[in-house]
Amino acid sequence: MSPWKELIEARNLSLLGFRETLEGGQSFSWYPTSETSWIGSFKSKVVELKFSDNTIFWRTSLKHKASEAEIINYLWLDKSYESAVNNLPWRSDSVLAQCIQALPGLTILNQPLEETLFYFLLSSAKSIPQIKEAVFLVCKNFGTPLGNNLWGFPGWQVLSEVEEKELRELKLGYRAKYVCGVAKILQEDPAYLKKISRLPYQEAKSKLISLPGVGPKIADCALLFGAKQTEAFPVDTWISKTLDIHYNLESFNPVQKIIFARSHFGKFCGLAQQFLFSGERLGLIKLN
């Protein structure tokens, strides 16, 4: 690994916000190396990150290198992040304000759509550790070795050659059928996901939902965490609970909750979603 360096871009950060960015269900390829450091990969590039004295430090594999600019982009550390937070209605929304105050620096990772779609195809009825285990097993068996007990995402072309039975043996269960179905489609049209990532949010979501096993929540997760579509607002159990309890939306169905969220939180509602998701999951929201 290269020597440790300080990231150029610094802002209001917290250890909890940074840990939740890496471990809170957006990505499943980061592993703690200490209480304040993690090693992981994106686009088959290996990086170790460390939080110290309100600053993020980084180093990278000498063989599978990432640049400082790539890491800043991946972690959304440029000034547009502060602008997005300021665009959220935390001044008039005490619930959101609590979450932002408790999790300074929590961001949306800028991940490849092909990897993120794979992650969330495995997410149905699974916890974060279970998804992480399944991702690890698939990458270890079919991906590129990156060193440091890490393997790159194999890609959909490789997955299209894997039998459903093999994937079931790697703890994917019934989700193996969906992975094989999506892989077959992407094998026939390798540019499918690239085209989706360039579409407006609603069109992109409709295209993703046409894929096997991809429902509205998985499509929103893939677009938010894999295409930086911050208009996406995934509604899972934690978010539904938050909206029911703190926004009095018990009578709303998931579609109505998304309509409310996009209207109330605005064009960066996906960032608000991540603050609320982590705040609820970690028990940081106090009842008024």
PyRosetta script that sets phi, psi and omega in degrees:
from pyrosetta import init, pose_from_sequence

init()
pose = pose_from_sequence("MSPWKELIEARNLSLLGFRETLEGGQSFSWYPTSETSWIGSFKSKVVELKFSDNTIFWRTSLKHKASEAEIINYLWLDKSYESAVNNLPWRSDSVLAQCIQALPGLTILNQPLEETLFYFLLSSAKSIPQIKEAVFLVCKNFGTPLGNNLWGFPGWQVLSEVEEKELRELKLGYRAKYVCGVAKILQEDPAYLKKISRLPYQEAKSKLISLPGVGPKIADCALLFGAKQTEAFPVDTWISKTLDIHYNLESFNPVQKIIFARSHFGKFCGLAQQFLFSGERLGLIKLN")
pose.set_psi(1, 150.8)
pose.set_omega(1, 178.0)
pose.set_phi(2, -71.3)
pose.set_psi(2, 166.6)
pose.set_omega(2, 176.1)
pose.set_phi(3, -65.0)
pose.set_psi(3, 155.4)
pose.set_omega(3, 177.0)
pose.set_phi(4, -66.0)
pose.set_psi(4, 139.3)
pose.set_omega(4, 174.6)
pose.set_phi(5, -133.4)
pose.set_psi(5, 152.3)
pose.set_omega(5, 175.7)
pose.set_phi(6, -84.4)
pose.set_psi(6, 137.1)
pose.set_omega(6, 174.9)
pose.set_phi(7, -69.6)
pose.set_psi(7, 141.3)
pose.set_omega(7, -175.8)
pose.set_phi(8, -66.3)
pose.set_psi(8, -48.4)
pose.set_omega(8, -175.0)
pose.set_phi(9, -79.3)
pose.set_psi(9, 117.9)
pose.set_omega(9, 177.3)
pose.set_phi(10, -122.4)
pose.set_psi(10, 150.0)
pose.set_omega(10, 179.2)
pose.set_phi(11, -155.9)
pose.set_psi(11, -170.7)
pose.set_omega(11, 178.8)
pose.set_phi(12, -64.8)
pose.set_psi(12, 106.8)
pose.set_omega(12, -174.7)
pose.set_phi(13, -122.9)
pose.set_psi(13, 164.1)
pose.set_omega(13, 171.8)
pose.set_phi(14, -147.8)
pose.set_psi(14, 151.6)
pose.set_omega(14, 177.8)
pose.set_phi(15, -61.1)
pose.set_psi(15, -42.8)
pose.set_omega(15, -178.5)
pose.set_phi(16, -64.3)
pose.set_psi(16, -43.6)
pose.set_omega(16, 179.0)
pose.set_phi(17, -63.2)
pose.set_psi(17, -39.3)
pose.set_omega(17, -179.8)
pose.set_phi(18, -70.6)
pose.set_psi(18, -43.0)
pose.set_omega(18, 178.1)
pose.set_phi(19, -60.8)
pose.set_psi(19, -42.2)
pose.set_omega(19, -178.1)
pose.set_phi(20, -68.3)
pose.set_psi(20, -31.7)
pose.set_omega(20, 175.2)
pose.set_phi(21, -59.9)
pose.set_psi(21, -43.5)
pose.set_omega(21, -175.4)
pose.set_phi(22, -85.0)
pose.set_psi(22, -32.0)
pose.set_omega(22, -172.3)
pose.set_phi(23, -114.0)
pose.set_psi(23, -1.7)
pose.set_omega(23, -169.9)
pose.set_phi(24, -91.4)
pose.set_psi(24, 23.3)
pose.set_omega(24, 171.8)
pose.set_phi(25, 99.7)
pose.set_psi(25, 8.9)
pose.set_omega(25, 172.8)
pose.set_phi(26, -88.8)
pose.set_psi(26, -44.5)
pose.set_omega(26, -179.8)
pose.set_phi(27, -125.1)
pose.set_psi(27, 156.0)
pose.set_omega(27, -178.7)
pose.set_phi(28, -128.4)
pose.set_psi(28, 29.6)
pose.set_omega(28, -176.9)
pose.set_phi(29, -125.9)
pose.set_psi(29, 24.8)
pose.set_omega(29, 176.8)
pose.set_phi(30, -117.5)
pose.set_psi(30, 137.4)
pose.set_omega(30, -176.1)
pose.set_phi(31, -132.0)
pose.set_psi(31, 131.4)
pose.set_omega(31, -179.6)
pose.set_phi(32, -66.5)
pose.set_psi(32, 137.6)
pose.set_omega(32, 173.3)
pose.set_phi(33, -108.4)
pose.set_psi(33, -11.2)
pose.set_omega(33, 173.2)
pose.set_phi(34, -164.2)
pose.set_psi(34, -172.5)
pose.set_omega(34, 178.1)
pose.set_phi(35, -67.0)
pose.set_psi(35, -21.2)
pose.set_omega(35, -173.7)
pose.set_phi(36, -129.0)
pose.set_psi(36, 15.4)
pose.set_omega(36, -179.5)
pose.set_phi(37, -142.2)
pose.set_psi(37, 154.1)
pose.set_omega(37, -177.7)
pose.set_phi(38, -142.7)
pose.set_psi(38, 148.8)
pose.set_omega(38, 172.4)
pose.set_phi(39, -119.9)
pose.set_psi(39, 142.6)
pose.set_omega(39, -179.0)
pose.set_phi(40, -167.4)
pose.set_psi(40, -171.8)
pose.set_omega(40, -178.3)
pose.set_phi(41, -143.7)
pose.set_psi(41, 153.1)
pose.set_omega(41, 168.8)
pose.set_phi(42, -148.0)
pose.set_psi(42, 139.1)
pose.set_omega(42, -175.5)
pose.set_phi(43, 51.3)
pose.set_psi(43, 37.3)
pose.set_omega(43, 179.0)
pose.set_phi(44, 60.0)
pose.set_psi(44, 27.8)
pose.set_omega(44, 173.9)
pose.set_phi(45, -112.8)
pose.set_psi(45, 132.3)
pose.set_omega(45, -173.8)
pose.set_phi(46, -98.1)
pose.set_psi(46, 129.8)
pose.set_omega(46, -177.9)
pose.set_phi(47, -136.6)
pose.set_psi(47, 141.8)
pose.set_omega(47, 168.6)
pose.set_phi(48, -114.4)
pose.set_psi(48, 133.7)
pose.set_omega(48, -177.7)
pose.set_phi(49, -119.9)
pose.set_psi(49, 143.3)
pose.set_omega(49, -178.6)
pose.set_phi(50, -137.1)
pose.set_psi(50, 136.2)
pose.set_omega(50, 178.1)
pose.set_phi(51, -106.4)
pose.set_psi(51, 122.3)
pose.set_omega(51, -178.9)
pose.set_phi(52, -153.5)
pose.set_psi(52, 134.3)
pose.set_omega(52, 177.7)
pose.set_phi(53, 52.3)
pose.set_psi(53, 45.8)
pose.set_omega(53, 177.4)
pose.set_phi(54, 60.8)
pose.set_psi(54, 25.9)
pose.set_omega(54, -178.5)
pose.set_phi(55, -135.6)
pose.set_psi(55, 147.1)
pose.set_omega(55, 174.8)
pose.set_phi(56, -98.1)
pose.set_psi(56, 131.1)
pose.set_omega(56, 174.2)
pose.set_phi(57, -111.7)
pose.set_psi(57, 156.7)
pose.set_omega(57, -177.4)
pose.set_phi(58, -143.3)
pose.set_psi(58, 154.1)
pose.set_omega(58, 166.9)
pose.set_phi(59, -149.2)
pose.set_psi(59, 161.3)
pose.set_omega(59, -173.5)
pose.set_phi(60, -137.4)
pose.set_psi(60, 158.6)
pose.set_omega(60, 175.9)
pose.set_phi(61, -61.8)
pose.set_psi(61, 140.0)
pose.set_omega(61, 178.3)
pose.set_phi(62, -72.5)
pose.set_psi(62, -24.9)
pose.set_omega(62, -179.7)
pose.set_phi(63, -92.1)
pose.set_psi(63, -38.1)
pose.set_omega(63, -178.5)
pose.set_phi(64, -116.8)
pose.set_psi(64, 74.0)
pose.set_omega(64, -168.8)
pose.set_phi(65, -80.0)
pose.set_psi(65, 143.7)
pose.set_omega(65, 166.7)
pose.set_phi(66, -118.8)
pose.set_psi(66, 147.3)
pose.set_omega(66, 178.1)
pose.set_phi(67, -90.8)
pose.set_psi(67, 163.1)
pose.set_omega(67, 177.1)
pose.set_phi(68, -59.5)
pose.set_psi(68, -41.4)
pose.set_omega(68, -179.9)
pose.set_phi(69, -62.6)
pose.set_psi(69, -39.6)
pose.set_omega(69, 178.7)
pose.set_phi(70, -64.9)
pose.set_psi(70, -38.3)
pose.set_omega(70, -179.8)
pose.set_phi(71, -69.7)
pose.set_psi(71, -41.9)
pose.set_omega(71, 177.8)
pose.set_phi(72, -61.2)
pose.set_psi(72, -41.9)
pose.set_omega(72, 178.1)
pose.set_phi(73, -65.6)
pose.set_psi(73, -43.5)
pose.set_omega(73, -179.7)
pose.set_phi(74, -61.5)
pose.set_psi(74, -40.6)
pose.set_omega(74, -176.8)
pose.set_phi(75, -88.7)
pose.set_psi(75, 1.2)
pose.set_omega(75, -177.7)
pose.set_phi(76, 52.5)
pose.set_psi(76, 57.6)
pose.set_omega(76, -177.9)
pose.set_phi(77, -99.7)
pose.set_psi(77, 7.4)
pose.set_omega(77, 179.3)
pose.set_phi(78, -85.0)
pose.set_psi(78, 178.0)
pose.set_omega(78, -173.2)
pose.set_phi(79, -67.4)
pose.set_psi(79, -18.7)
pose.set_omega(79, -180.0)
pose.set_phi(80, -64.4)
pose.set_psi(80, -24.0)
pose.set_omega(80, 177.6)
pose.set_phi(81, -63.8)
pose.set_psi(81, -49.3)
pose.set_omega(81, -179.9)
pose.set_phi(82, -60.2)
pose.set_psi(82, -37.8)
pose.set_omega(82, 178.2)
pose.set_phi(83, -63.6)
pose.set_psi(83, -40.8)
pose.set_omega(83, 179.6)
pose.set_phi(84, -65.0)
pose.set_psi(84, -43.6)
pose.set_omega(84, 178.5)
pose.set_phi(85, -61.7)
pose.set_psi(85, -43.8)
pose.set_omega(85, -179.3)
pose.set_phi(86, -66.7)
pose.set_psi(86, -21.2)
pose.set_omega(86, 179.0)
pose.set_phi(87, -78.2)
pose.set_psi(87, -17.1)
pose.set_omega(87, -179.6)
pose.set_phi(88, -76.1)
pose.set_psi(88, 153.5)
pose.set_omega(88, -174.1)
pose.set_phi(89, -84.4)
pose.set_psi(89, 41.4)
pose.set_omega(89, -177.3)
pose.set_phi(90, -68.0)
pose.set_psi(90, -21.2)
pose.set_omega(90, -179.6)
pose.set_phi(91, -67.5)
pose.set_psi(91, -28.2)
pose.set_omega(91, -178.8)
pose.set_phi(92, -114.9)
pose.set_psi(92, 1.1)
pose.set_omega(92, -177.3)
pose.set_phi(93, -122.1)
pose.set_psi(93, 99.9)
pose.set_omega(93, -174.0)
pose.set_phi(94, -68.4)
pose.set_psi(94, -28.1)
pose.set_omega(94, 178.9)
pose.set_phi(95, -66.8)
pose.set_psi(95, -51.1)
pose.set_omega(95, 177.7)
pose.set_phi(96, -61.6)
pose.set_psi(96, -40.1)
pose.set_omega(96, 180.0)
pose.set_phi(97, -60.4)
pose.set_psi(97, -40.5)
pose.set_omega(97, 176.9)
pose.set_phi(98, -58.7)
pose.set_psi(98, -44.4)
pose.set_omega(98, -177.3)
pose.set_phi(99, -67.0)
pose.set_psi(99, -43.1)
pose.set_omega(99, 179.9)
pose.set_phi(100, -65.9)
pose.set_psi(100, -39.5)
pose.set_omega(100, 179.6)
pose.set_phi(101, -67.2)
pose.set_psi(101, -35.3)
pose.set_omega(101, -177.6)
pose.set_phi(102, -80.7)
pose.set_psi(102, -20.6)
pose.set_omega(102, -173.9)
pose.set_phi(103, -129.2)
pose.set_psi(103, 56.6)
pose.set_omega(103, -179.3)
pose.set_phi(104, -58.2)
pose.set_psi(104, 133.9)
pose.set_omega(104, 176.4)
pose.set_phi(105, 87.1)
pose.set_psi(105, -1.3)
pose.set_omega(105, 176.0)
pose.set_phi(106, -62.2)
pose.set_psi(106, 125.1)
pose.set_omega(106, -175.9)
pose.set_phi(107, -125.8)
pose.set_psi(107, 174.8)
pose.set_omega(107, 170.5)
pose.set_phi(108, -99.5)
pose.set_psi(108, 123.0)
pose.set_omega(108, -180.0)
pose.set_phi(109, -71.1)
pose.set_psi(109, 146.0)
pose.set_omega(109, 179.4)
pose.set_phi(110, -97.6)
pose.set_psi(110, 84.8)
pose.set_omega(110, -172.6)
pose.set_phi(111, -103.5)
pose.set_psi(111, 160.0)
pose.set_omega(111, 175.2)
pose.set_phi(112, -68.2)
pose.set_psi(112, 136.6)
pose.set_omega(112, -178.2)
pose.set_phi(113, -61.6)
pose.set_psi(113, -38.1)
pose.set_omega(113, -176.7)
pose.set_phi(114, -62.8)
pose.set_psi(114, -38.6)
pose.set_omega(114, 178.1)
pose.set_phi(115, -71.0)
pose.set_psi(115, -44.3)
pose.set_omega(115, -175.0)
pose.set_phi(116, -66.3)
pose.set_psi(116, -39.1)
pose.set_omega(116, 175.6)
pose.set_phi(117, -59.3)
pose.set_psi(117, -42.4)
pose.set_omega(117, 178.1)
pose.set_phi(118, -61.0)
pose.set_psi(118, -48.4)
pose.set_omega(118, 178.7)
pose.set_phi(119, -50.4)
pose.set_psi(119, -50.5)
pose.set_omega(119, -170.1)
pose.set_phi(120, -82.7)
pose.set_psi(120, -16.5)
pose.set_omega(120, 168.2)
pose.set_phi(121, -63.4)
pose.set_psi(121, -26.9)
pose.set_omega(121, -179.8)
pose.set_phi(122, -89.6)
pose.set_psi(122, -3.5)
pose.set_omega(122, -167.6)
pose.set_phi(123, -83.5)
pose.set_psi(123, -17.1)
pose.set_omega(123, -175.7)
pose.set_phi(124, -58.5)
pose.set_psi(124, 122.2)
pose.set_omega(124, 177.7)
pose.set_phi(125, 58.4)
pose.set_psi(125, 29.1)
pose.set_omega(125, 176.9)
pose.set_phi(126, -125.5)
pose.set_psi(126, 147.3)
pose.set_omega(126, 175.1)
pose.set_phi(127, -81.9)
pose.set_psi(127, 168.6)
pose.set_omega(127, 179.0)
pose.set_phi(128, -57.1)
pose.set_psi(128, -47.7)
pose.set_omega(128, 178.3)
pose.set_phi(129, -61.2)
pose.set_psi(129, -35.0)
pose.set_omega(129, 179.5)
pose.set_phi(130, -69.3)
pose.set_psi(130, -41.6)
pose.set_omega(130, 177.1)
pose.set_phi(131, -62.9)
pose.set_psi(131, -43.8)
pose.set_omega(131, -179.1)
pose.set_phi(132, -59.7)
pose.set_psi(132, -41.0)
pose.set_omega(132, -180.0)
pose.set_phi(133, -65.5)
pose.set_psi(133, -44.4)
pose.set_omega(133, -179.5)
pose.set_phi(134, -64.8)
pose.set_psi(134, -42.5)
pose.set_omega(134, 177.4)
pose.set_phi(135, -60.3)
pose.set_psi(135, -44.9)
pose.set_omega(135, -179.3)
pose.set_phi(136, -60.1)
pose.set_psi(136, -45.1)
pose.set_omega(136, -177.4)
pose.set_phi(137, -65.0)
pose.set_psi(137, -41.8)
pose.set_omega(137, 179.2)
pose.set_phi(138, -65.8)
pose.set_psi(138, -45.2)
pose.set_omega(138, -179.6)
pose.set_phi(139, -65.1)
pose.set_psi(139, -38.9)
pose.set_omega(139, -179.2)
pose.set_phi(140, -65.9)
pose.set_psi(140, -37.7)
pose.set_omega(140, -177.0)
pose.set_phi(141, -80.7)
pose.set_psi(141, -30.5)
pose.set_omega(141, -172.7)
pose.set_phi(142, -127.3)
pose.set_psi(142, -9.2)
pose.set_omega(142, -177.6)
pose.set_phi(143, -91.5)
pose.set_psi(143, -179.3)
pose.set_omega(143, -179.7)
pose.set_phi(144, -86.5)
pose.set_psi(144, 129.9)
pose.set_omega(144, 176.9)
pose.set_phi(145, -64.3)
pose.set_psi(145, 130.8)
pose.set_omega(145, -178.3)
pose.set_phi(146, -113.5)
pose.set_psi(146, 0.3)
pose.set_omega(146, -174.4)
pose.set_phi(147, 82.1)
pose.set_psi(147, 171.1)
pose.set_omega(147, 178.1)
pose.set_phi(148, 57.0)
pose.set_psi(148, 31.1)
pose.set_omega(148, -178.9)
pose.set_phi(149, 59.8)
pose.set_psi(149, 34.4)
pose.set_omega(149, 178.7)
pose.set_phi(150, -122.3)
pose.set_psi(150, 148.1)
pose.set_omega(150, 176.3)
pose.set_phi(151, -134.7)
pose.set_psi(151, 143.2)
pose.set_omega(151, 179.1)
pose.set_phi(152, -76.3)
pose.set_psi(152, 157.3)
pose.set_omega(152, 174.2)
pose.set_phi(153, -60.9)
pose.set_psi(153, 128.6)
pose.set_omega(153, -173.7)
pose.set_phi(154, -67.3)
pose.set_psi(154, -23.4)
pose.set_omega(154, -176.9)
pose.set_phi(155, 92.6)
pose.set_psi(155, 154.3)
pose.set_omega(155, -174.1)
pose.set_phi(156, -72.4)
pose.set_psi(156, -26.4)
pose.set_omega(156, 177.8)
pose.set_phi(157, -65.7)
pose.set_psi(157, -42.5)
pose.set_omega(157, 176.5)
pose.set_phi(158, -65.9)
pose.set_psi(158, -43.7)
pose.set_omega(158, -178.9)
pose.set_phi(159, -63.8)
pose.set_psi(159, -26.9)
pose.set_omega(159, 179.9)
pose.set_phi(160, -67.2)
pose.set_psi(160, -15.9)
pose.set_omega(160, 179.9)
pose.set_phi(161, -98.3)
pose.set_psi(161, -0.3)
pose.set_omega(161, -178.1)
pose.set_phi(162, -93.3)
pose.set_psi(162, 134.7)
pose.set_omega(162, 179.1)
pose.set_phi(163, -74.1)
pose.set_psi(163, 147.1)
pose.set_omega(163, 178.0)
pose.set_phi(164, -55.4)
pose.set_psi(164, -39.3)
pose.set_omega(164, -179.6)
pose.set_phi(165, -59.0)
pose.set_psi(165, -40.5)
pose.set_omega(165, 179.5)
pose.set_phi(166, -63.1)
pose.set_psi(166, -39.7)
pose.set_omega(166, -180.0)
pose.set_phi(167, -70.7)
pose.set_psi(167, -36.4)
pose.set_omega(167, 177.0)
pose.set_phi(168, -61.9)
pose.set_psi(168, -34.1)
pose.set_omega(168, 179.4)
pose.set_phi(169, -70.9)
pose.set_psi(169, -12.5)
pose.set_omega(169, 179.1)
pose.set_phi(170, -102.7)
pose.set_psi(170, 27.6)
pose.set_omega(170, 173.3)
pose.set_phi(171, 70.6)
pose.set_psi(171, 25.9)
pose.set_omega(171, 175.7)
pose.set_phi(172, -86.2)
pose.set_psi(172, -22.2)
pose.set_omega(172, 180.0)
pose.set_phi(173, 60.4)
pose.set_psi(173, -141.6)
pose.set_omega(173, -177.3)
pose.set_phi(174, -64.4)
pose.set_psi(174, -17.9)
pose.set_omega(174, -179.6)
pose.set_phi(175, -67.3)
pose.set_psi(175, -19.8)
pose.set_omega(175, 178.9)
pose.set_phi(176, -58.2)
pose.set_psi(176, -37.1)
pose.set_omega(176, 179.7)
pose.set_phi(177, -61.7)
pose.set_psi(177, -40.6)
pose.set_omega(177, -179.5)
pose.set_phi(178, -70.0)
pose.set_psi(178, -40.6)
pose.set_omega(178, 178.3)
pose.set_phi(179, -60.1)
pose.set_psi(179, -45.0)
pose.set_omega(179, 179.2)
pose.set_phi(180, -64.3)
pose.set_psi(180, -39.5)
pose.set_omega(180, 179.2)
pose.set_phi(181, -64.6)
pose.set_psi(181, -45.0)
pose.set_omega(181, 178.4)
pose.set_phi(182, -66.1)
pose.set_psi(182, -41.7)
pose.set_omega(182, -179.1)
pose.set_phi(183, -59.9)
pose.set_psi(183, -39.7)
pose.set_omega(183, 179.9)
pose.set_phi(184, -62.9)
pose.set_psi(184, -43.1)
pose.set_omega(184, 180.0)
pose.set_phi(185, -65.7)
pose.set_psi(185, -43.0)
pose.set_omega(185, -177.9)
pose.set_phi(186, -73.5)
pose.set_psi(186, -23.9)
pose.set_omega(186, 174.0)
pose.set_phi(187, -67.1)
pose.set_psi(187, -40.6)
pose.set_omega(187, -179.0)
pose.set_phi(188, -74.0)
pose.set_psi(188, -27.5)
pose.set_omega(188, 179.5)
pose.set_phi(189, -136.8)
pose.set_psi(189, 80.6)
pose.set_omega(189, -175.6)
pose.set_phi(190, -59.9)
pose.set_psi(190, -22.8)
pose.set_omega(190, -178.6)
pose.set_phi(191, -90.0)
pose.set_psi(191, 4.5)
pose.set_omega(191, -174.4)
pose.set_phi(192, -53.8)
pose.set_psi(192, -50.8)
pose.set_omega(192, -176.2)
pose.set_phi(193, -71.9)
pose.set_psi(193, -33.7)
pose.set_omega(193, 176.9)
pose.set_phi(194, -63.1)
pose.set_psi(194, -40.1)
pose.set_omega(194, 178.6)
pose.set_phi(195, -65.8)
pose.set_psi(195, -40.3)
pose.set_omega(195, 179.3)
pose.set_phi(196, -62.7)
pose.set_psi(196, -41.6)
pose.set_omega(196, -176.5)
pose.set_phi(197, -64.4)
pose.set_psi(197, -18.5)
pose.set_omega(197, 179.8)
pose.set_phi(198, -94.8)
pose.set_psi(198, -5.3)
pose.set_omega(198, -177.8)
pose.set_phi(199, -83.8)
pose.set_psi(199, 155.1)
pose.set_omega(199, 170.6)
pose.set_phi(200, -59.1)
pose.set_psi(200, 156.9)
pose.set_omega(200, -172.2)
pose.set_phi(201, -49.8)
pose.set_psi(201, -54.0)
pose.set_omega(201, -174.1)
pose.set_phi(202, -63.8)
pose.set_psi(202, -40.3)
pose.set_omega(202, 178.1)
pose.set_phi(203, -66.4)
pose.set_psi(203, -42.0)
pose.set_omega(203, 179.6)
pose.set_phi(204, -62.2)
pose.set_psi(204, -41.3)
pose.set_omega(204, -179.9)
pose.set_phi(205, -64.6)
pose.set_psi(205, -43.4)
pose.set_omega(205, 179.0)
pose.set_phi(206, -60.8)
pose.set_psi(206, -40.6)
pose.set_omega(206, 179.0)
pose.set_phi(207, -65.0)
pose.set_psi(207, -42.9)
pose.set_omega(207, -179.6)
pose.set_phi(208, -66.1)
pose.set_psi(208, -39.4)
pose.set_omega(208, -178.5)
pose.set_phi(209, -65.0)
pose.set_psi(209, -19.7)
pose.set_omega(209, 177.7)
pose.set_phi(210, -75.4)
pose.set_psi(210, -11.3)
pose.set_omega(210, 179.3)
pose.set_phi(211, -81.3)
pose.set_psi(211, 150.9)
pose.set_omega(211, -179.9)
pose.set_phi(212, -58.3)
pose.set_psi(212, 130.6)
pose.set_omega(212, 174.5)
pose.set_phi(213, 78.6)
pose.set_psi(213, 0.3)
pose.set_omega(213, -178.0)
pose.set_phi(214, -99.2)
pose.set_psi(214, 107.7)
pose.set_omega(214, 175.0)
pose.set_phi(215, -97.4)
pose.set_psi(215, -176.6)
pose.set_omega(215, -177.8)
pose.set_phi(216, -57.6)
pose.set_psi(216, -41.1)
pose.set_omega(216, -177.6)
pose.set_phi(217, -68.1)
pose.set_psi(217, -44.9)
pose.set_omega(217, 179.6)
pose.set_phi(218, -63.8)
pose.set_psi(218, -40.4)
pose.set_omega(218, 178.4)
pose.set_phi(219, -61.9)
pose.set_psi(219, -44.1)
pose.set_omega(219, 179.7)
pose.set_phi(220, -65.3)
pose.set_psi(220, -40.5)
pose.set_omega(220, 177.5)
pose.set_phi(221, -62.2)
pose.set_psi(221, -45.5)
pose.set_omega(221, -179.3)
pose.set_phi(222, -62.6)
pose.set_psi(222, -40.9)
pose.set_omega(222, -178.0)
pose.set_phi(223, -73.3)
pose.set_psi(223, -38.4)
pose.set_omega(223, -179.8)
pose.set_phi(224, -69.6)
pose.set_psi(224, -48.2)
pose.set_omega(224, -172.9)
pose.set_phi(225, -93.5)
pose.set_psi(225, -10.3)
pose.set_omega(225, -176.9)
pose.set_phi(226, -124.2)
pose.set_psi(226, -5.3)
pose.set_omega(226, 178.9)
pose.set_phi(227, -138.0)
pose.set_psi(227, 9.2)
pose.set_omega(227, 179.4)
pose.set_phi(228, 52.8)
pose.set_psi(228, 35.2)
pose.set_omega(228, 176.4)
pose.set_phi(229, -87.7)
pose.set_psi(229, 87.9)
pose.set_omega(229, -173.7)
pose.set_phi(230, -73.0)
pose.set_psi(230, -3.4)
pose.set_omega(230, 172.6)
pose.set_phi(231, -77.3)
pose.set_psi(231, -16.8)
pose.set_omega(231, 179.7)
pose.set_phi(232, -71.8)
pose.set_psi(232, 139.4)
pose.set_omega(232, -177.8)
pose.set_phi(233, -135.9)
pose.set_psi(233, 85.0)
pose.set_omega(233, -179.6)
pose.set_phi(234, -63.5)
pose.set_psi(234, 132.2)
pose.set_omega(234, 177.7)
pose.set_phi(235, -109.1)
pose.set_psi(235, 102.5)
pose.set_omega(235, 176.1)
pose.set_phi(236, -109.4)
pose.set_psi(236, -168.1)
pose.set_omega(236, -177.1)
pose.set_phi(237, -61.0)
pose.set_psi(237, -44.5)
pose.set_omega(237, -177.8)
pose.set_phi(238, -65.7)
pose.set_psi(238, -44.5)
pose.set_omega(238, -178.9)
pose.set_phi(239, -67.6)
pose.set_psi(239, -41.1)
pose.set_omega(239, 178.5)
pose.set_phi(240, -59.9)
pose.set_psi(240, -42.2)
pose.set_omega(240, 178.1)
pose.set_phi(241, -61.8)
pose.set_psi(241, -45.1)
pose.set_omega(241, 179.4)
pose.set_phi(242, -60.0)
pose.set_psi(242, -47.6)
pose.set_omega(242, -178.9)
pose.set_phi(243, -65.9)
pose.set_psi(243, -36.1)
pose.set_omega(243, 178.3)
pose.set_phi(244, -65.6)
pose.set_psi(244, -49.7)
pose.set_omega(244, -172.8)
pose.set_phi(245, -76.1)
pose.set_psi(245, -46.7)
pose.set_omega(245, -170.1)
pose.set_phi(246, -97.8)
pose.set_psi(246, -15.4)
pose.set_omega(246, -179.5)
pose.set_phi(247, -122.2)
pose.set_psi(247, 5.7)
pose.set_omega(247, 175.7)
pose.set_phi(248, 57.5)
pose.set_psi(248, 46.0)
pose.set_omega(248, -177.9)
pose.set_phi(249, -110.0)
pose.set_psi(249, 28.8)
pose.set_omega(249, -177.4)
pose.set_phi(250, -55.6)
pose.set_psi(250, -32.5)
pose.set_omega(250, -176.3)
pose.set_phi(251, -86.8)
pose.set_psi(251, -1.9)
pose.set_omega(251, -177.2)
pose.set_phi(252, -87.8)
pose.set_psi(252, 141.3)
pose.set_omega(252, 171.9)
pose.set_phi(253, -85.1)
pose.set_psi(253, 171.9)
pose.set_omega(253, -176.7)
pose.set_phi(254, -55.7)
pose.set_psi(254, -40.0)
pose.set_omega(254, -179.8)
pose.set_phi(255, -64.2)
pose.set_psi(255, -43.2)
pose.set_omega(255, 178.8)
pose.set_phi(256, -64.9)
pose.set_psi(256, -34.5)
pose.set_omega(256, 178.1)
pose.set_phi(257, -66.9)
pose.set_psi(257, -38.0)
pose.set_omega(257, 177.7)
pose.set_phi(258, -65.8)
pose.set_psi(258, -42.4)
pose.set_omega(258, 178.7)
pose.set_phi(259, -60.7)
pose.set_psi(259, -44.2)
pose.set_omega(259, 176.8)
pose.set_phi(260, -59.4)
pose.set_psi(260, -48.1)
pose.set_omega(260, -175.3)
pose.set_phi(261, -62.1)
pose.set_psi(261, -44.3)
pose.set_omega(261, -177.9)
pose.set_phi(262, -66.7)
pose.set_psi(262, -32.6)
pose.set_omega(262, 177.7)
pose.set_phi(263, -75.8)
pose.set_psi(263, -45.0)
pose.set_omega(263, -174.6)
pose.set_phi(264, -75.2)
pose.set_psi(264, -45.0)
pose.set_omega(264, -174.3)
pose.set_phi(265, -91.7)
pose.set_psi(265, -19.2)
pose.set_omega(265, 175.2)
pose.set_phi(266, 86.5)
pose.set_psi(266, -161.4)
pose.set_omega(266, -171.2)
pose.set_phi(267, -69.3)
pose.set_psi(267, -13.8)
pose.set_omega(267, 175.7)
pose.set_phi(268, -109.1)
pose.set_psi(268, 34.2)
pose.set_omega(268, -177.6)
pose.set_phi(269, -60.8)
pose.set_psi(269, -27.9)
pose.set_omega(269, 177.9)
pose.set_phi(270, -64.4)
pose.set_psi(270, -35.8)
pose.set_omega(270, 175.8)
pose.set_phi(271, -68.5)
pose.set_psi(271, -41.1)
pose.set_omega(271, 175.4)
pose.set_phi(272, -60.0)
pose.set_psi(272, -40.4)
pose.set_omega(272, 179.6)
pose.set_phi(273, -57.4)
pose.set_psi(273, -43.4)
pose.set_omega(273, -177.3)
pose.set_phi(274, -67.9)
pose.set_psi(274, -38.0)
pose.set_omega(274, 174.9)
pose.set_phi(275, -62.7)
pose.set_psi(275, -45.4)
pose.set_omega(275, -179.0)
pose.set_phi(276, -67.7)
pose.set_psi(276, -41.9)
pose.set_omega(276, 179.1)
pose.set_phi(277, -58.1)
pose.set_psi(277, -51.1)
pose.set_omega(277, -178.6)
pose.set_phi(278, -68.7)
pose.set_psi(278, -39.5)
pose.set_omega(278, 179.0)
pose.set_phi(279, -61.1)
pose.set_psi(279, -42.6)
pose.set_omega(279, 179.4)
pose.set_phi(280, -71.0)
pose.set_psi(280, -45.6)
pose.set_omega(280, -177.4)
pose.set_phi(281, -62.7)
pose.set_psi(281, -35.0)
pose.set_omega(281, -178.0)
pose.set_phi(282, -93.1)
pose.set_psi(282, 1.0)
pose.set_omega(282, 177.8)
pose.set_phi(283, 69.2)
pose.set_psi(283, 36.2)
pose.set_omega(283, -175.5)
pose.set_phi(284, -95.5)
pose.set_psi(284, -8.5)
pose.set_omega(284, -176.8)
pose.set_phi(285, -92.5)
pose.set_psi(285, 124.0)
pose.set_omega(285, 178.7)
pose.set_phi(286, -97.6)
pose.set_psi(286, 139.3)
pose.set_omega(286, 178.5)
pose.set_phi(287, -71.3)
pose.set_psi(287, 137.4)
pose.set_omega(287, 179.3)
pose.set_phi(288, -78.2)
pose.dump_pdb("model.pdb")
